[in-house]
Amino acid sequence: MNKSIFYHAGCTVCVSAEHDIVKLVGSENVTIINIGEQKSKISEAENSGVVSVPALVRPNGNVLHINFGAAISDLK
């Protein structure tokens, strides 16, 4: 993985964080996944270490949990 992945659930906290992340790292360096709309991506997020959204998974595997929008378990 050479791009960061930003997982969110579409809530206002998540969308605000998405805008900030895109401004910080640039849209070409991040893949945005709304797991509120793409439920099939929940297991991918969990396997990456995401326990709540919004969260940014860095190319080195580090997970940065940003603020708190929803627990990943609540999105299943």
Secondary structure in CASP SS format (residue, H / E / C, confidence):
PFRMAT SS
TARGET T0000
AUTHOR 0000-0000-0000
METHOD secondary structure of the structure
MODEL  1
M C 1.00
N C 1.00
K C 1.00
S E 1.00
I E 1.00
F E 1.00
Y E 1.00
H E 1.00
A C 1.00
G C 1.00
C C 1.00
T H 1.00
V H 1.00
C H 1.00
V H 1.00
S H 1.00
A H 1.00
E H 1.00
H H 1.00
D H 1.00
I H 1.00
V H 1.00
K H 1.00
L H 1.00
V H 1.00
G C 1.00
S H 1.00
E H 1.00
N H 1.00
V E 1.00
T E 1.00
I E 1.00
I E 1.00
N E 1.00
I C 1.00
G C 1.00
E C 1.00
Q C 1.00
K H 1.00
S H 1.00
K H 1.00
I H 1.00
S H 1.00
E H 1.00
A H 1.00
E H 1.00
N H 1.00
S C 1.00
G C 1.00
V C 1.00
V C 1.00
S E 1.00
V E 1.00
P E 1.00
A E 1.00
L E 1.00
V E 1.00
R C 1.00
P C 1.00
N C 1.00
G C 1.00
N C 1.00
V E 1.00
L E 1.00
H E 1.00
I E 1.00
N E 1.00
F E 1.00
G E 1.00
A E 1.00
A E 1.00
I H 1.00
S H 1.00
D H 1.00
L H 1.00
K C 1.00
END
